[in-house]
């Protein structure tokens, strides 16, 4: 679990030490690709695109290999981490049973990933719920948390596990719930060509309680109907 120390800022921000959160502090060793390597990779991509039928000798396609590589690099920026997640705030609740089980729910949070099986996108929405312990996290940080792990080569099951477990590491909440719903282009563009959506849910801590799960899922459904 991350160590916590109060910062000197007057807004009572809590700074979270990142030593136990390597997925967030990955920026300490940011990805770097040398110019010579970029040129070499562009050549490989160009060969592949031409083999698949693309004419690279047109005004619209001459720079396509470079644009493809740059887009791929940007789409996987989650591997560089996000140190802006390493702040929290003291929780503002009392010790009553009602307060102890009050949920904070954020969503829908949109995301786009690259599936590690075919390097094709899957995209959808996330809902995150948690029951605060001693700390809360800024609402915008929940979007950052989703996109930190979404902007990687991944699978939907891992994405949800990483979001839930990292939120636990960040602020030690009493419970965490994560709901993901996504469409996968690897099933829509190839193979069975199925246009379904995949739903996954992940529970931690107090969300072992069926009533809390039901409350969270009812809120997710109400957002989806809106």
C-alpha positions, -999 to +999 in steps of 0.1 A: +000+000+000+013+035-008+027+056+020+009+088+027+023+121+039+005+154+041+017+181+017+023+217+028-003+231+004-032+249+021-058+229+003-049+199+024-038+177-005-022+143+004+008+133-017+010+095-023+045+080-025+048+061-058+073+034-049+046+008-045+027+021-076+050+012-105+022+013-130+016+049-123+052+060-119+062+043-152+071+078-165+104+076-145+116+055-175+096+070-204+095+053-237+120+067-262+125+058-298+156+071-316+152+089-350+170+061-367+147+035-352+116+055-363+129+055-399+135+018-398+101+011-383+084+033-409+101+012-436+088-020-421+052-006-418+054+007-454+064-028-466+035-044-448+010-018-461+022-023-496+020-061-493-016-057-481-025-036-512-019+000-502-004+023-528+021+044-509+029+066-539+000+090-536-003+124-518-026+109-492-006+078-484+031+088-487+033+097-450+008+070-438+035+047-423+048+076-402+013+087-392+004+052-383+034+048-360+028+082-343-008+073-337+001+039-323+026+056-300+000+081-287-026+053-283-003+034-260+008+064-239-005+047-207+028+028-206+045+062-196+024+064-164+006+094-150+020+111-118-010+134-116-028+104-100-005+106-070-026+130-049-057+125-027-077+144-001-089+136+034-123+120+034-151+143+047-175+119+065-182+108+100-181+073+115-218+066+112-229+033+095-247+053+068-216+073+060-194+042+060-214+026+032-220+057+010-208+052-025-190+076-048-198+067-084-184+082-116-193+074-151-197+068-179-160+073-186-152+067-223-121+047-232-104+033-263-079+004-260-058-017-284-065-054-279-032-072-274-044-102-295-049-084-328-038-048-321-074-037-331-093-012-309-120-020-284-139+009-270-167+016-245-175+031-211-164+026-176-182+032-143-162+033-110-177+032-076-159+033-042-166+036-006-141+060+010-118+051+039-096+079+051-090+094+017-109+104-014-095+110-049-104+139-072-132+130-096-111+138-126-085+113-114-109+085-119-110+093-156-072+095-156-071+061-139-092+045-166-072+060-194-038+052-178-046+015-183-068+019-214-039+035-234-019+003-236-021-031-253-045-049-231-076-070-227-108-060-211-105-084-182-071-070-172-082-034-177-109-038-150-086-056-126-059-029-129-083-001-124-098-017-093-065-028-077-047+005-084-076+025-068-072+002-037-035+010-036-040+047-041-065+055-013-072+023+006-110+026+002-134+003+020-146-011-013-143-007-051-166-015-079-157-013-116-181-019-145-168-020-182-189-023-213-171-024-247-173-032-283-144-051-298-134-045-334-115-078-335-149-095-334-166-070-356-141-067-385-129-103-387-137-139-376-174-142-366-181-105-373-202-103-342-215-068-332-221-075-296-209-057-265-188-073-237-196-065-201-173-071-172-176-062-135-150-063-107-155-061-069-132-053-040-137-051-003-172-040+010-187-048-024-189-084-014-223-071+001-251-079-025-270-047-016-240-025-024-235-043-057-271-039-066-270-002-057-240+003-079-254-016-109-287+002-106-268+035-109-249+022-139-281+012-156-297+045-150-267+063-166-269+040-196-306+048-201-300+085-199 
